Amino acid sequence: MLNAPTTSPTPTPTPTAPGGLPLIGHGLRLVRDPLPFITSLRAHGRVVRIRIGPTPAYVVTDPALTRQVLVTDAADFPKGGRYYDALRVFLGDGVATVTDGDTHLRNRRLMQPMFSKAHIAERGNAMIDQVRTTVGAWPAAEPRDMFAGMNEITLATFLVAVFGADLPAGLEGEFTVLMPEIMKGTIRQVILPPWITRLPLPANRAHAERVARLRTLIDRAIDHHADVTAPGSAAAAGVSGAEGCPHAARARSRQQTGLFETLLGAEGRLGRRQLQDEAITLLAGAIETTGTTLAWALYEIAGNPAVERRLREELASVCGDRPLRYDDLDRLPYARRVLRETIRKYGPSWMVTRTAARDTVLGGHLIPEGADVVWSPYLHQHDASYFPDPDTFDPDRWEADRAAAARGAFLAFGDGRRKCIGENLAWAELHIILATVLQVWPRLQLTSRPPRPQAVITVKPDALAMEFHPAPND
């Protein structure tokens, strides 16, 4: 007897989130209370339909289904959607935003050597020197805006790592001013209806002007880097004679030139516009996510004396009275758990999109071709079934015996073939900056009210001021 033919089960209707309004859909909720709204969707199902303006989008609330989107069925859900459309306005077609296919694969392979642990280690001590100089210049007992301050120091460290230690004066300051405003304009383009973002409004014009200025600054940095590393340049000649030792010369040359030298060698294959796109992509990822994480980490440390004590004890046991060295980082496991827990609790990203390449069934629900598919690291990393008591800051949840069950929902760096290419550099910066701040300043103190999370591109503190104090006998 022949078996009866099997048929695919009929997809289940996708639940729609309550609270949508005519014309703007759930856009008002996404503007006014994005984090409570995005986390509330878990109660409605594993896949939930929302509307951004008149356009439907499908929010994946189950981390297992998100991994299916990012890894197992990645070909059905290429990078795209409103989030990446808005990012492309200023990132262009950098490796983080270019659509899947041969171009992405080629560019990622060209950039990958920049982010090997060995390559980053060659710049590690130059990064530490930069951080120590900057942090040591902070006036004692003076309230500092920590979100702005951490973005500034992250930017300075990034520029040393990527472009070398001798960029023209003024570039760093302009980058620091431009990037937060560009990020605000970008998230505005994500959550507002497209017809609004296309109007000749002052906010739209200002965003376009800032993006154009950013490209000019990046061009100046690329040209300067190319001049410094060119054979016969004064800097190259000075390095070649360093201490009369070829090994010392090579080491100093690597620290002076920065990681971007790898891409300059590929300019013929990438082209100038592509170099701009990749540099801007690295800049955006390095500043906003890393700086935000560090600001939240210092806030949590200031409010958790036991955490601060363990961090300082670990640092003292590894370094003693000497300054941090790059090869110390692997011997600071508690610092890494503190940083990982900060990333878990505060995002850093709260809304990311993919596009359905074809009609696809996900978790029993039909996702139509061309629809935006939304996933949220913030939502997944506050899922109590993976992270008990998710609003509590608990670095020990990342101890080996507890962490295994939670890793499936930790998606801060993405997953699959589009996982963040700069993850190694991000961890290096986070470790270096946190450890150096604690080494230089024996006491830190919150001087503002507790900050509230604010969703822009990252989940940033709305207001966070701190003071730093020397040891009592200094």
Buried (B, 14 or more C-beta within 10 A) or exposed (E): EEEEEEEEEEBBEBBBBEEBEEEBBBBBBBBEEBBEBBBBBBEBBBBBBBBBBEBBBBBBBBBEBBBBBBBEBBEBBBBBBBBBBBBBBBBBBBBBBBEBEEEBEBBBEBBEBBBEEEBBBBBBBBBBBBBBEBBEEBEEEEBBBBBBBBBBBBBBBBBBBBBBBEBEEEBBEBBBEBBBEBBBBBBBBBBBBBEBBEEEEEBBEEBBEBBEBBBEBBBBBBEBBBEBBEEEEEBBEEBEEBEEEEEEBBBBBBBBBBBBBBBBEBEEEBEEEBBBBBBBBBBBBBBBBBBBBBBBBBBBBBEBEEBBEBBBEBBEEBBEEEBBEBEBBEEBEBBBBBBBBBBBBBBBBBBBBBBBBEEBBBBBBBBEEEBBBBBBBBBBBBBEEBBEEBEEBBBBBBEEEEBEEBEBBBBBBBBBBBEBBBBBBBBBBBBBBBBBBBBBBEBBEBBBEEBEBBBBBBBBBEEBBBBBEEEEEE
